[in-house]
Amino acid sequence: MSGTLLGPAEIRELANQLDLQPTKKLGQNFVIDANTVRRIVKSAGVRAGETVVEVGPGLGSLTLGLLETGASVVAVEIDRRLAAQLPVTVTKYQPEAALTVIADDALRITELPDAPTVFVANLPYNVSVPVLLHFLEHFPNLQRGLVMVQAEVGQRVAAGPGSKVYGSPSVKAAWYGDFATAGQVSRQVFWPVPNVDSILVRFERHQQPGSEAERLATFELVDAAFQQRRKMLRQALSSVLGGSAGASATLEAAGVAPTARGEQLTVSDFLAIARAR
């Protein structure tokens, strides 16, 4: 089975063939360790017959790991050279695999073929949260997933109320599902070696707590609350709730103390404020 995945030599050979210099701008750090790939795929619980969407497949390390399970993969790649090479690589290593490649910016995509139910990705550090939230918003078929992100970002996304790292990404992610960290990943499994640590974050989608209009209203409040996270909510939300007095009245109507801070509130609390408004 080891011949169906890429190792360090194969990754460098592909990069040379494409005259590829990984760029920080696109957050390109390629996984060169087959054991790490299989660990990610196992943690994601990918099974034969499922359709997985992968963002940023790069040279195909994780793609081949996903396909090895018998799943189909829809891969979204912004770098057109990499998008063109990926089917060639897959045909070489796993000729029977079911792969669809979309050469586009993941943040612009609002339709996908084959209605994927699983999201698995080694997300570029600079756009990881926007990409994750974009896919959860636009693709309700996605029921679960696993992403590899910068450790600091992953801990923030998975944090609960009261945590020092709990913030806007934590609340917005909680609108869509239950998130938890699922283990660290060594810097040494990447080429080039990044200067930050990585972490796996797993999620399971749950039913959204409100309508789309309520989500937009809730997210507006979340952004306002965490832009001034040290301030009490009656001050932090005054700009969107008609001044300090208006904010206090709305917060009290929602059953939230005006003296509370954003980091103490659950997504349900923010939704209650949006409804009271």
DACORLIN-V183093 format. One record per residue. N is the residue number from 1. RES is the residue in one small letter. NEAR is the number of other ideal C-beta (glycine too) atoms within 8 Angstrom. Layout:
BEGIN
n/res/near
N/RES/NEAR
N/RES/NEAR
END
This chain:
BEGIN
n/res/near
1/m/5
2/s/5
3/g/5
4/t/8
5/l/14
6/l/13
7/g/9
8/p/8
9/a/6
10/e/8
11/i/14
12/r/9
13/e/8
14/l/14
15/a/12
16/n/8
17/q/7
18/l/9
19/d/5
20/l/10
21/q/5
22/p/10
23/t/6
24/k/5
25/k/4
26/l/9
27/g/11
28/q/10
29/n/11
30/f/12
31/v/12
32/i/11
33/d/10
34/a/11
35/n/6
36/t/11
37/v/14
38/r/11
39/r/9
40/i/15
41/v/14
42/k/7
43/s/11
44/a/13
45/g/7
46/v/11
47/r/8
48/a/6
49/g/5
50/e/10
51/t/12
52/v/15
53/v/16
54/e/14
55/v/12
56/g/13
57/p/15
58/g/13
59/l/14
60/g/13
61/s/15
62/l/16
63/t/14
64/l/17
65/g/14
66/l/14
67/l/15
68/e/12
69/t/10
70/g/7
71/a/15
72/s/11
73/v/16
74/v/14
75/a/15
76/v/13
77/e/14
78/i/11
79/d/9
80/r/8
81/r/8
82/l/13
83/a/13
84/a/9
85/q/13
86/l/16
87/p/9
88/v/8
89/t/13
90/v/14
91/t/8
92/k/6
93/y/11
94/q/10
95/p/6
96/e/3
97/a/9
98/a/7
99/l/12
100/t/10
101/v/10
102/i/11
103/a/8
104/d/8
105/d/6
106/a/13
107/l/8
108/r/6
109/i/11
110/t/4
111/e/4
112/l/10
113/p/6
114/d/8
115/a/7
116/p/13
117/t/9
118/v/16
119/f/15
120/v/15
121/a/12
122/n/10
123/l/14
124/p/10
125/y/11
126/n/5
127/v/11
128/s/13
129/v/9
130/p/8
131/v/14
132/l/13
133/l/12
134/h/10
135/f/13
136/l/12
137/e/7
138/h/7
139/f/11
140/p/3
141/n/7
142/l/14
143/q/7
144/r/14
145/g/11
146/l/14
147/v/15
148/m/12
149/v/13
150/q/11
151/a/11
152/e/9
153/v/12
154/g/15
155/q/11
156/r/12
157/v/14
158/a/11
159/a/10
160/g/6
161/p/8
162/g/6
163/s/9
164/k/3
165/v/9
166/y/12
167/g/12
168/s/8
169/p/11
170/s/15
171/v/15
172/k/12
173/a/15
174/a/11
175/w/11
176/y/12
177/g/11
178/d/7
179/f/10
180/a/8
181/t/10
182/a/9
183/g/8
184/q/8
185/v/10
186/s/6
187/r/10
188/q/6
189/v/9
190/f/12
191/w/10
192/p/6
193/v/8
194/p/9
195/n/4
196/v/9
197/d/9
198/s/14
199/i/15
200/l/15
201/v/15
202/r/13
203/f/14
204/e/8
205/r/9
206/h/7
207/q/3
208/q/7
209/p/8
210/g/9
211/s/5
212/e/5
213/a/6
214/e/12
215/r/11
216/l/8
217/a/10
218/t/15
219/f/10
220/e/10
221/l/13
222/v/13
223/d/9
224/a/12
225/a/15
226/f/12
227/q/7
228/q/9
229/r/11
230/r/4
231/k/8
232/m/9
233/l/17
234/r/12
235/q/10
236/a/14
237/l/15
238/s/12
239/s/5
240/v/7
241/l/11
242/g/6
243/g/7
244/s/8
245/a/7
246/g/10
247/a/16
248/s/10
249/a/8
250/t/13
251/l/17
252/e/9
253/a/7
254/a/11
255/g/5
256/v/12
257/a/6
258/p/11
259/t/6
260/a/11
261/r/11
262/g/12
263/e/11
264/q/7
265/l/12
266/t/8
267/v/11
268/s/7
269/d/10
270/f/14
271/l/12
272/a/11
273/i/15
274/a/13
275/r/9
276/a/9
277/r/7
END
